[in-house]
Amino acid sequence: MVNVTADQCGAGERCFDSHSCQQQSEEQPNRRLALSHERSKMQPDDSQYLQRKCRIGDIDVHPTEKALVVYYEVEASILGESGNARLEEKKECQKIIRLRSLNACTDISSLARKVVEECKIIHPSKLAEVEHLLQYLQNRKKPGSKSEKKEKKPPKPRELLPFEGTEIDEEANINKIDEYIELLYESIPEKIRGSTLILHLARNPDNLEELLHNETVLGALARVLREDWKHSVELATIIIYVFFCFSGFSQFHGLITHYKIGALCMTIIEHELKKYDMWQDELEKKSKACDEDPDNQSLRKEHEKTFKKYQSLLVKQEQLLRVAFYLLLNLSEDTRTELKMRNKNIVHLLVKSLERENEELLVLVVSFLKKLSIFLENKNDMAEVDTVEKLARLVPCEHEDLMNVTLRLLHNLSFDTGLRTKMVHVGLLPKLTALLGDDTHKHVAMRILYHISVDDKSKSMFAYTDCIPQLMQMLFEHGEERIDTELISFCINLAANKTNAQIICEGNGLKMLMKRALKLKDPLLMKMIRNISQHDGPLKQLFIDYVGDLAAQIKLKGDEEFVIECLGTMANLTIPDLDWELLLKEYNLVPYLKDHLKPGSAEDDLILEVVIMIGTVSMDDSCAVMLAKSGIIPALIELLNAQQEDDEFVCQIIYVFYQMVFHQATRDVIIKDTQAPAYLIDLMHDKNVEIRQVCDNTLDIIAEYDEEWGKKIQSEKFRWHNSQWLEMVESRQMEEAEPYLYGDDTDALEQPDLFYSTDGMMPPEPGLSPDFYSQFHSQNGDFNACNGSDGRPATAYGFRPDEPFFHGYGSSR
């Protein structure tokens, strides 16, 4: 059933039969009356005909409803006896065609034909366009669906309303302003009355301009505030409220600055906070006295009296604090004024006020802190005064605005590593995790949790909450849609921890992740899986069932980022039970690996993953032989020459050589048929520690199995150490202030134990020759000093490329 109505057509509305879609009379009553009125002014013989034309315009979809909007123009002309137009009128109209029955199963072609047939103003030539628009409506997501982010906007502090002390039984009149000024020179009650009347005037923005031109009134108010703010909280509150009314407009900020109201407000706030501490101490003392002597009725009555007085004073004080902070918040619109506030310790005053219970005051204070927190200096001030500890008690709370602004402040603070750690220590992690189920706050809570997950020390803490099961449920609720960047980034970070990875894989977790990643070709989801695959133990065994699927993805032409993650995942699978030879043959991967070793054949990231993959595969003896026969070793040397400035490439290529020299077949190829040992000797003294470590271990194995290269390696080591020694001696001799390296002992250089030795492995001798090194060898393949798992180097930059990195918000897909 197609429901058609015309929502607007000029000044009037029209409706069409919702059952038949037949358009009723095109003539609008309002327009017809207008034309009849004009026609009545003409002579009867001047006009005899009324002509109307309808021109169709664009057709579009309704922004919120399942409906089409047809735009058209109606032209009405009054024709004279000769056929000439005497009077013309045009009006733009629109018709809304509601399609209430449209759903996923609707036949779009049939519906489009029906719409065109029954709505006469749509020309049949527009059929294809109508069909296209109906398809869009059919696939458009409903507003507020789970896949669509619906995030609450940051709340603003509620506007100040008249409070106790500002009511008056007299109506303020701008013409009596001079009388109100006179009251400011009387006693405190008259000053309160006069300032209250002025406040009633200032609350009307139309009066601000006139008050501004009256210099006497503002000067008098500023004087009274400076002189009497300690004598009356009500008077101070009312006068600050007057200036607050001006602070709502930027053009009046200079006026407030002129009278130094901002600085005075900060002084008043500081004084009131000290008074609050005194009240608390006094109340605590009397409460303690009552506890010590519970039978003393006089003490109890005095405590109750003091408590009632304290509550009354607290209400008035919080009114003053709120109006003063709000005025300062408005003034802080200018960053130079904000800097002056910071120098007067505004952050300390605000954080101190977080101890209050008044929710409206807290919303204002937290909003002010959030505004300040975007500057590094203010954030550092907040870190010094335990802001996170005081905010923690506000999470969760029933006041929606307070909850929202508190989370946003915590989000700003969570960019600091130290403050993130504090959030974990004060117990915010389980509280924030619980908010993931709240649609209103889950997006901000997730961003804070994401920042916490960046720190390695904090990752493990997530295992003790129900965060991971909730995240997994969110992942699988997305259906065919792309996963939100912040959600998948959070999961990527958590998967870098072994305990978290085990929770993720519980049940069919890994199976469902793999199924989704392979179906959608999602590189970020595969990055999460890659992080899971790096953990030793039972987790790697889970991937045996998916090795074939991963290998099949590598050769498919598609998203290069997705292929990189698949390669990285396979390179992590250092599993003894995995038959790499069968895998390489079945999926014919050797030609692919060799082709992608050519410089420029692909992006550097992909080539690097291919090198790492070859290093993993080379652990298997038969695979190493297969790779060597395919000519991969010369290709690696060529790549080494091309990427010699990139420490990451150099380190991983040398690691491949290290793996291959373990196997006799590939060792002979490397030693006899290539110049790989010569390259290794050149890199033996590289500046990068990891490269030197891999080179030393590889060369030690080569020296053990090949005598000729062993001598060359020993000679180079001796030459290097000797040159270092000579360089040190020469530099010492050039220093005139130290004629002798070892003081006055001229025989020091003759002592044999000063010459090079290998940490006690050989006895000191008066002289050493390179041949002496042939008497010993370091342990073959001693990679205990390496930081990488499975003996792999920790890479040139101190981390393996297949290790997790912390995925950023702005990552592209």
HELIX and SHEET records of a PDB file:
HELIX    1   1 PRO A   29  LYS A   41  1                                  13    
HELIX    2   2 ILE A  108  GLU A  118  1                                  11    
HELIX    3   3 PRO A  124  LYS A  126  5                                   3    
HELIX    4   4 LEU A  127  ASN A  139  1                                  13    
HELIX    5   5 ILE A  174  LYS A  176  5                                   3    
HELIX    6   6 ILE A  177  LEU A  183  1                                   7    
HELIX    7   7 ILE A  188  ALA A  202  1                                  15    
HELIX    8   8 PRO A  205  HIS A  213  1                                   9    
HELIX    9   9 GLU A  215  ASP A  228  1                                  14    
HELIX   10  10 VAL A  233  SER A  247  1                                  15    
HELIX   11  11 SER A  250  PHE A  252  5                                   3    
HELIX   12  12 HIS A  253  HIS A  258  1                                   6    
HELIX   13  13 ILE A  261  GLU A  292  1                                  32    
HELIX   14  14 GLN A  297  LEU A  331  1                                  35    
HELIX   15  15 THR A  335  ASN A  343  1                                   9    
HELIX   16  16 ILE A  346  SER A  353  1                                   8    
HELIX   17  17 GLU A  359  LEU A  372  1                                  14    
HELIX   18  18 LEU A  376  GLU A  384  1                                   9    
HELIX   19  19 THR A  387  ALA A  392  1                                   6    
HELIX   20  20 GLU A  400  LEU A  413  1                                  14    
HELIX   21  21 THR A  417  HIS A  425  1                                   9    
HELIX   22  22 LEU A  428  ALA A  434  1                                   7    
HELIX   23  23 LEU A  435  GLY A  437  5                                   3    
HELIX   24  24 LYS A  442  SER A  453  1                                  12    
HELIX   25  25 ASP A  456  LYS A  459  1                                   4    
HELIX   26  26 SER A  460  TYR A  464  5                                   5    
HELIX   27  27 CYS A  467  GLU A  477  1                                  11    
HELIX   28  28 THR A  485  LEU A  494  1                                  10    
HELIX   29  29 LYS A  498  ILE A  504  1                                   7    
HELIX   30  30 GLY A  509  LEU A  520  1                                  12    
HELIX   31  31 PRO A  523  SER A  533  1                                  11    
HELIX   32  32 PRO A  538  GLN A  541  1                                   4    
HELIX   33  33 LEU A  542  TYR A  546  5                                   5    
HELIX   34  34 VAL A  547  ILE A  554  1                                   8    
HELIX   35  35 GLU A  560  ALA A  571  1                                  12    
HELIX   36  36 TRP A  580  GLU A  586  1                                   7    
HELIX   37  37 LEU A  589  ASP A  595  1                                   7    
HELIX   38  38 ASP A  604  VAL A  617  1                                  14    
HELIX   39  39 ASP A  621  LYS A  629  1                                   9    
HELIX   40  40 ILE A  632  ALA A  642  1                                  11    
HELIX   41  41 ASP A  647  MET A  660  1                                  14    
HELIX   42  42 GLN A  664  ASP A  668  1                                   5    
HELIX   43  43 VAL A  669  ASP A  673  3                                   5    
HELIX   44  44 ALA A  676  ASP A  682  1                                   7    
HELIX   45  45 LEU A  683  HIS A  685  5                                   3    
HELIX   46  46 VAL A  689  TYR A  705  1                                  17    
HELIX   47  47 GLU A  707  GLN A  733  1                                  27    
HELIX   48  48 ALA A  748  GLU A  750  5                                   3    
HELIX   49  49 PRO A  752  LEU A  754  5                                   3    
HELIX   50  50 PRO A  770  GLN A  775  5                                   6    
HELIX   51  51 SER A  789  GLY A  791  5                                   3    
SHEET    1   A 5 GLY A  12  CYS A  15  0                                        
SHEET    2   A 5 ASN A   3  CYS A   9 -1                                        
SHEET    3   A 5 ALA A  85  ARG A  98 -1                                        
SHEET    4   A 5 ALA A  67  GLY A  80 -1                                        
SHEET    5   A 5 SER A  47  VAL A  61 -1                                        
END                                                                             
